[in-house]
Amino acid sequence: MSDQQQNQQQEDDKKFFEYTDTFIDLANKHESSNQGAPQLVGASLMFAAARYNAFLVARTHEEKAGFESKKEEAIAYFSEQFTKMLTDNWADYCNYFDQYRNNQK
């Protein structure tokens, strides 16, 4: 990997986590304002991710048939990525469970 590619990867990683923190901050604000049903926040985040990812695939195709032909591939890719991310974050939460729970109080 060239220095330029490495610098770009570092910048992309930085942006990725900044965006992630922004979404989590917004989710926390929504949860605080909706005390009776916090599960709506998680469901809304998943729905938004699904909707946006379908849009990302759709915008790469000029015609509906091309978009439709990518359905199984896209579902497999996004499902695999979500599973990996959830597994990694679950392990992180297990490793730091007490620390993370204490920060919520």
Beta strands, then each sheet from edge to edge (+ up, - down):
end
